[in-house]
């Protein structure tokens, strides 16, 4: 979608007007100077990137009631029916060395809101999932955009299965997924939840920028469902070992048989023993 020269069209004016009820509650935050809330779009990450290229506002937020082509890591489809929180944030580049920590920081933000505002025992699963009772309720997708060799912006996408029933999800993922509504037995105030989530995202993003990451690391460790467990990880090879923790670059620290310690920056947990 080409955004250039169309921001004055009704489609974008209406989306920004709808987002105003969110934006007004984010005063003083780095995130949320402009908030666009669309009824439907292909991908909030793609639209946030296109809007950023047009207006250059770091911290702009794109929300959608539904996504037609939402995606997760490795291009996997993310099913995004009405009732979920589907949002993306476009930010000025923060450097490759800090980007690796963002999925962990955003997972902590989601987990904190679920624990403190919804009263559910949410957990994080490296690298980018949030679980309730062992089932995925939220995911994070961080994408760095480049113009040639130069970093253009960072896009943070967050999806939360909030106010809809798990039965709306495709059958092949229902066994491993859940929704907040199913877990608590009622709907959650959408605007309140989204504002609280964006405030937490803003706080942990600010900590990433400043390099003051001890709170992020402590909370991620506390919220993790993997510490002390034996896992199999598919990354740059296949690794099996005991999860010791995580480092400030977002890597998983694994103790292999024989005591060898490996740090895995990218990968997927395929088994938990």
LUMFI-939426 format. One record per residue: x, y, z of N, C-alpha, C in turn. Coordinates in pm, whole numbers, plus 32768, in hexadecimal, padded with zeros to 4 digits. Layout:
<rs>
XYZXYZXYZ ...
</rs>
This chain:
<rs>
80557F8880008000800080008058807C8000 803A80DC7FAA808581597FA4803C81C27FF5 808181FB80558044825C80B0805E82EB8082 80C98300803A80F583868015808483D77FD6 807684528008801784B37FD37F8584927FED 7F68842F80427EDC840F805A7EB5841F80ED 7F0F845381417EEF845E81CF7E7B84BE81EA 7E5B8513818B7DEA856D819F7D66852F8173 7D6A84B9813A7CF0847781107CA18449818A 7C1F843881767BC5841781E57BED8398822D 7C21833581E37C4882B5821D7CAA82C88290 7D0F831E827B7D76833482E17D488397834B 7CFA83FB83227CC5845A83857C6B841283E9 7C1683B983B67BBC836F840E7C098312846B 7C7282D284367CC1827684897D0982C184F7 7D3D833984D87D848386853F7D2183C085A4 7CAB83E685757C45841885D27C1983AA8632 7C0B833185FF7BE482C086557C5382A086BA 7CD082B2868F7D41829786E77D5783008752 7D10836F87477D2383DE87A47D0183B58833 7C9F835D88457C79833488CD7CE882E48910 7D3E82A688BF7DB5826388F47E2482C9890C 7E3D831F88A77EAD837D88AC7EA383D98924 7E2C840889447E1B846789B27E42842D8A39 7E4483A88A427E6883668AC07EFB833E8AC5 7F4783698A5E7FD583468A57802E83C28A60 7FF9842F8A93804784AA8A9C80C284948AF4 813384C78AC681B084B78B0F81FE843B8AE6 81C483E88A8F8208836F8A618254838A89DF 82BF834089CA83058346894A82B0830888DB 825F82A689038209825E88A6817C829988AA 814482B1883280B982DC882C80A3836D8809 810883B287D080F3843C87A580868443873B 808283DC86E6801583CE86867FE4833D868D 7F61832C86917F2682A786997EBB829B862C 7EC9823785D97E69821B856D7E238197858F 7D9F8199858F7D51812285B07CF58102853A 7D18809A84F37CD0807384797C7080008498 7C027FFB844E7BA77F8B845C7BE77F0B8429 7C357F1583BE7C707E9E83827CE87EC6832D 7D4E7E73832D7DC07E8782D67E017E0082BD 7E597DFA825A7EA07D7C82427EFB7D5B82B7 7F567DB882D77FBA7DA383407FD67E278384 7FC97E2D84087FE87EA8844F807D7EC98446 80D47E63844181637E7E843381807EC483AF 81457E928343815D7ECF82C081267F5D82BA 80AE7F7082F080727FF582EC80BD80578344 80ED802B83B8813C8083840E81BC80AE83C7 81FA80528380827480738336825680DB82C9 81EC80C7827F81CA8125821581A681AE824C 815E81B182BB813D823182F981BA8277832E 8214822A836982908264839B82E082A58329 82E7826282B883308299824682F1831D8218 827083298229822C83A381FE823984148262 822083F882E4821A846583478296846E839E 82E7840383A68363840783F2835384168488 82DF83F084BD82C683FF854B82ED83818595 835B838685E1838383138631831F830086A3 82F2828686B582918269871D8202826686ED 81ED827A8669816482738638812E81E58647 80AE81DB8665806D815B8681800181418619 7FFD80C785E77F91809A858E7F47802885D2 7EC5803985E37E6C7FD286187E0D7FA785AA 7DE57F2885AD7D7E7EF985517D1E7E9F859B 7C9F7EAE857E7C3C7E5585BA7C4D7DC88584 7C727DBE85047C8D7D3C84C47D057D4B8468 7D547CE2845B7DBD7CDB83F67D9A7C6B8393 7DAD7C8983137D967C2282AD7E0F7BCA8299 7E877C0582AB7F027BBA82927F677BD18302 7F387BC5837E7F937BD183EF7FFC7B6383EA 80737B80841E80DC7B1C8419812E7B1C8499 81697AA884B381C27A988524824F7A8284F4 82A17A458548832C7A288523833079C984AD 839879DA845C83B1798483E9833F79878384 82F379F5838582877A068324820C79B4833F 8205797383B48190792283D38113797983E0 80A2794583B28026799183B77FF879A28447 7FCB7A1C84677F947A3884EB7F007A5984D8 7EAC7A06850D7E1B7A1784FB7DEA7A868557 7DA57AE8851D7D887B6585637CF77B8D8555 7C9B7B4585957C0E7B6A858D7BEE7BE485E3 7B797C1C85CF7B4D7C8B86237B4A7C6086B5 7B737CBB870C7B767C9F879B7C027C9387D3 7C647C7F877B7CEE7C7887A97D307D0187A6 7DA37D0987E87DF67D8387E27E607D6A8778 7E547DAE87087EB47DA0869A7EF17E2A8684 7F6C7E3D86AF7FA97EC286A8803B7EBA867F 80687F26864280F57F34861B81237FC1863B 81A47FCB865C81E1804A8680825C805F8629 826580D285E982D980F385968336814F85E5 83B5812985EB84178171863D8494819085ED 84D681FC86108556821685D385B781A685F7 8618818A85A28674811985BD86BA81298644 86CA80B9868B870E80BF870D8790806F870D 87B48035869B88327FEC8693881E7F5786A2 88697F0B8657885B7E7A865888757E3E86E1 88D27E7B872C88F77E4187AD88847E488813 88277EA6880187B77EB3885D87397E6F8829 87337E5A87A686BA7E22876A869D7D96879D 87067D4787B886F27CBD87E486A77CB28867 86AE7D1A88B9866B7D18893B85D77D3F8930 85B17D8088C285297DB488B884BC7D4888C4 84CA7CD4888184607C6F8892844D7C458924 84BC7C3B896E84B27C1789FB846F7C878A4A 84967D038A2F845C7D758A7683C77D828A5A 839F7D6B89DD83127D7589BA82C27D0289F8 82FE7C8B8A0182BE7C1C8A4482A47C3A8AD6 83067C7B8B1682F57CA38BA282827D078BAF 82797D668B50820D7DC98B5581847D868B4D 81747D298AF080F47CE28AE280D67C938B61 813B7C4C8B92812A7BF78C0881017C4A8C82 81407CBB8C9581217D118D0880917D408D04 80637D6A8C8F7FD97D9B8C857F767D298C9F 7F927CB48C697F397C428C807F367C1B8D14 7FA97C1F8D547FB07BF98DE27F717C638E3C 7F8F7CE28E227F677D4C8E7E7EDC7D848E62 7EB27D838DE57E317DC08DC27DC37D5A8DA9 7DEA7CDF8D837D867C788D647D897C088DCB 7DF57C038E1B7E047BA18E877E0B7B128E53 7E5D7AFE8DEB7E797A778DBB7F0F7A5F8DC3 7F3779E38DDC7FC479C18DED800679AA8D64 801B7A168D1D805C7A0D8C9B80F179F18CAB 812B79AC8C4881B9798C8C4881F479B08BBF 827779C38BBC82BB79DA8B3D8304795B8B12 830579458A90834E78D58A5783AB790D89EB 842D78FB8A00848F793089A3847678FB8917 8483795088AE84B179DB88B784417A4288B9 83C67A20888F83667A8C887982D57A69889C 82C07A0088E9823779D68907821079F68998 818E7A0B89AC81547A168A3180EA79AA8A3D 80EC79628AAC809378EF8AC1803B79048B3B 7FC578C68B367F7278B68BAD7F4E78228BB5 7F6C77E58C277F5477568C387F9077028BC7 8009772A8B9D805276DE8B39802776F48AAA 7FC6774C8A947F9677678A0C7FB677F789E3 7FD4780889657FFE788C89337F8878EC892C 7F9B796189687F3679C889667F667A478921 7FEB7A52890F80237ACC88D680A97AAE8895 80CA7AFF8831814C7AF387F081817B7C87C8 82027B8487B682477C00879382987BEA8714 82937C4B86BB82E57C478641832F7CCB8634 83B47CC6863B84087D3D8629844D7D3485A2 843D7D9D855284787DA184CC84CB7E1F84BC 85477E10848F859A7E82846D85907E9C83D7 85777F1883B485697F3E832785E37F8C82FB 86147F6D8285868E7FAC825286757FED81CB 86BC805A81B486C580988131875480848103 8769801B80B387F17FF4809288337FBD810E 88A77FF5813388EF7FC981AA88C780198227 887780818213885680DB828287D280B382C3 87D380A9834887598089839286F680FC8385 867B80D983628613813E834D85B9814B83C7 858B80DA83FC853880DD8474852A805084AB 84F68047852484D67FC8856384407FC38578 84037F53855383747F3F8565835E7ED385CF 83117EF4863582EB7E93869B82597E718687 823D7DF2866D81B47DC38661818F7D6E86D9 81197D85871080E97D388783805A7D0B8767 80417C8B877C7FBA7C5787707F907C1387F1 7F177C2F881E7EE17BF188977E557BBC8878 7E417B3C88907DBB7B0188817D687B2B88FA 7D1A7B9488E97CD87BD1895C7C447BA98966 7BEF7BEE891E7B5E7BE189327B1A7B9088C3 7B437B1588B47AFB7AB9885C7B137A2B888D 7ABF79D088607ACA7945888C7B3078FA8839 7B75789C88797BDB784D88367BA3780387BD 7B2177E587BF7AE2779E87507AE877E986CD 7B03786C86D17B1078B886557B95789F860F 7BF6786786577C78784A861C7C7077CA85CA 7CC777BE85657CC8774385157CE076C8856D 7CA3765B85487CA775E2859A7D3575B385B5 7D8F75C485527E14758C85627E6B75D585C8 7E40764B85F77E8F7690865E7E47769A86E4 7DC9766F86EA7D7C768187657DB8763887DC 7DF475C687C47E2B757988327E9D75BD887A 7EE2761788337F56765C886E7F3C76F08889 7EC1771D88717EA277AC88807E3077BF88E2 7E25783889167DB5785C896C7D9678F08957 7D2D791F899A7D0C79AD89987CF479DB8A28 7D067A5A8A3F7CEF7A918AC57C5D7A7B8AED 7C047A908A8F7B767A7F8AAB7B5679F28AD9 7B90798F8A997B7979048AC27BB478E88B4D 7C2679258B6B7C68790B8BEA7C21794B8C61 7BEA79C38C4D7BAB7A0A8CBE7B1379FF8CBC 7ADB79CF8C4C7A4B79BB8C4579F97A368C28 7A3B7AA38C0279F37B1F8BE27A4B7B778B8A 7A0E7BDF8B527A597C3D8B007AA67C9E8B58 7B137CD38B1F7B687D368B637B577DBC8B1B 7B567E298B677B497EAD8B287BBC7EC28AC5 7B997ECE8A447BFF7ED089DB7C587F4C89E4 7C1B7FC089F17C6B803C89F27CC480408A6D 7C8F801C8AE07CDE801C8B5B7D547FBD8B4F 7D3B7F458B1C7DA67EE38B0C7E107F178AAC 7DE67F4E8A3B7E447F7D89D57E977FF28A08 7E58804E8A4F7EA380C08A877F0A808F8AEC 7EE280368B447F4180008BA67FB47FB68B62 7F947F6C8AFA7FFC7F258AAF805E7F868A6F 802C7FED8A2F8084804F89EE80D9809A8A54 80A280B58AC980F180F78B328164809E8B60 8148801D8B7181B27FC08B9982197FB08B29 81EA7FA78AAE82477FA08A3D82A1801C8A3B 826680908A5182B3810C8A53831E81088AC0 82F980D78B35835880D38BA683CC80758B88 83AE7FFE8B57841A7F9E8B40846B7FC18AC4 842E80018A638479803489F084DC809F8A1F 84AF80F78A78850781608AAD857E81238AF7 856680B68B4285D380738B88863680358B25 86037FFF8AB7865C7FCA8A4F86B380398A15 867780AC89FD86C2811D89C48731814A8A22 871281508AA3877381838B0587DC811D8B2B 87C3809E8B0A882080358B32880B80038BBF 87A480378C038786800D8C8C87287F948C86 87637F208C6E87117EAC8C4A86FF7E478CBC 87307E658D31872A7E028D9E869A7DDE8DC1 86407E3F8DC285B47E218DE285777DC68D78 85967DE18CF985637D8C8C8D85937CFE8C9F 86157CEE8CB8864D7C688CC386177C1F8D3D 86097C668DAC85D57C268E2685457BF88E14 84F47C4E8DD884687C2A8DC3845A7BBA8D5D 84AA7BC18CF384A17B588C8D84C47AD08CCA 85297AD08D1E85507A538D6284E17A248DBF 84A77A828E0B843B7A5F8E6883C17A288E1E 83A37A628DA9832B7A3C8D5F834179C38D04 83BE79998CF483DC79308C9283A778A88CBD 8374785E8C5B834677D58C7383B5776F8C56 842F77A08C38849977468C0A850D77338C6A 851E778D8CCA859377868D23859976FD8D68 860E76BE8D5F8624763E8DA185EA75C78D57 85B475DE8CDF857975708C9385D575478C20 85CB74CA8BFB861874968B8985C674AE8B0B 860574EA8AA685BE750C8A2B861074E389B2 85CC74DC8943860E74CC88C185F4754B8872 865E7583883B8656760287F3868975EE8765 863C761D87058668761D867A868F76AD8656 870E76C0863E87407743861787A9772E85AD 8823775C85C988937740857188C876B68594 88747653857D888E75CA85AA882275A1860D 882C7529863F87CC74F586A1881674E38726 87DE751E8790881E751C881387BC74E3887A 87F2749488D587A2745D894287EE747589C4 87AB74B08A2687ED74CB8AA4879075098B09 87CA75338B798780756D8BE9878376068BDC 870F76448BE8870876D68BDD873C77168C5D 87A977618C4E87E477A88CC087AB78348CCE 878F78748C5D875C78FC8C628766793F8BDB 877479C58BE087757A178B6687D97A888B7C 880F7ABD8B0E886D7B2D8B1F88347BAE8AE8 887F7C198AF688507C9E8AD2883F7CB58A3E 88687C5689EC88517C60895B87D97C0D8931 87947BD58993871D7B86897487397AF48957 87B47AC8896C87D87A3E894D87AE79DF89BD 878E79648997877178F989F487F478B88A1D 880978A48A9F888478658AD0886277D68AF8 88A577798AB7888776EB8AC5890376A08AF7 88F076498B5B895D75F28B8A894B756A8B4A 89AB75468AF589A574C88AAD89DA74568B05 89C473DC8ADA89FE736A8B208A9673788B1D 8AD6735B8B8D8B66736E8B968B8A73F68BCE 8B25744E8BDF8B3E74CF8C1E8B5975428BBF 8B5F75288B3E8B7675958ADF8B0275F78ADF 8B2376788AE18ABD76E18AE08AB6771F8A55 8A3D77258A1E8A2B7764899A89C677D589A6 89DA783C8954897F78AF894F893E78B088C6 88BB78A788C48870789D88478822791E8833 8849796A87CB880A79EB87B2878579DE8769 877B797D870F8701796A86C286DE78D686BC 866078B886CB8637782D86C285AA781986F5 857F779C86F884F9777B8728850277048786 84B8770987F284AE7697884D84507631880D 848575BC87EF8431755687B0840074EC8811 844874DB8881841E747988E7844474AC8971 83EE748F89D2840D74A78A5F83FF74218AA6 846A73F58AE6846B736F8B22844A73788BB8 
</rs>
